[in-house]
Amino acid sequence: MQALFNIFEIGDSESQVICARSVANMVLCDQVRSRSIEYGALTILDKGVRLDDKDGSKQCVKAIFVASSTQFRMKISNSSLPLTLLDIAMPKINVERYEYVMRTLCNTAYDIESRVFLQNETFILKLIELMRTNLTDVAAEYFAVVLCVLTYGYPNPQELISAGIVEALAILTETSNTKVVIRAAVNTIRALCEMHEPAIPAMATPEIMAVLKKACIAEEEEPGKPTDGSAMYNIASVLYLFSQDGEKTRSRTAIPDLLDLLLSLRNCPSVSSVHAILLSYFVCSLSSAFYSVSA
């Protein structure tokens, strides 16, 4: 491996491509993957994904994805690779290579032990920047899942607010209305509000209310099929948190979307009687503000 590393460092562009693809082949091989990674294969792959040779770069990205599906996902997340992958995905790249990037980030973020290395401002800012720069329908699901799992246990939730997570959730749900995206967005909203009280007024915006309304519509759009109780409960829980935060937050959410949400939740059996009572109180306390807005 040291010899390959030396070749990559001092060789010409053609030699670098041959070297990177050789290392990628070793990582893609079940029999030698572990030994290759232990001897530094990820360092060469980190450089290989940046190569101008598209096929060589794609092979390196695929090798990293395969490694992220194994016990080496923590080794990947605790390196410069996640930021490198975000960098190469910024411009319009090959669809398959882009998907490997997002699937790798999902693997590393979903695992509890490896996600801690991604729960920092640098990664979040770059992730949201990529979302603004190069977002596709397919990628929206990966972005939504990554944002959702990274929110849980995030050490400084205010960083998520400052990084623009409210705008990011709005962009995601405008780009894709699949249930994966919608449910992940609602879970993110609820998690952030529950673990960081100062986040509640920041999340009580028309954009977030629109996300919650889309979630209700997504759960009700299949006639004859029961709605997902847990999804509707999460929506009710967010509104409950808004209702308990204070008059200012209640007033900010006194918009037509709120009434639509409450009407949808009213007949949902998964919303407990306690939530129903509190939500009714929410409506009563907002009635005057709501009608003034409507007028």
Salt bridges, closest charged atoms under 4 A:
GLU9 OE2 - LYS47 NZ 3.69
ASP30 OD1 - ARG33 NH2 2.66
ASP87 OD2 - ARG50 NH2 3.55
ASP87 OD1 - LYS126 NZ 3.03
GLU96 OE1 - LYS58 NZ 3.23
ASP111 OD1 - ARG73 NH1 3.97
GLU167 OE1 - ARG132 NH2 2.82
GLU194 OE2 - ARG190 NE 2.83
GLU219 OE2 - ARG183 NE 2.78
GLU222 OE2 - LYS179 NZ 2.82
GLU222 OE1 - LYS225 NZ 3.22
ASP228 OD2 - ARG183 NH2 3.52
GLU247 OE1 - ARG250 NH2 3.12
ASP257 OD1 - LYS213 NZ 3.26
ASP260 OD2 - LYS213 NZ 2.97
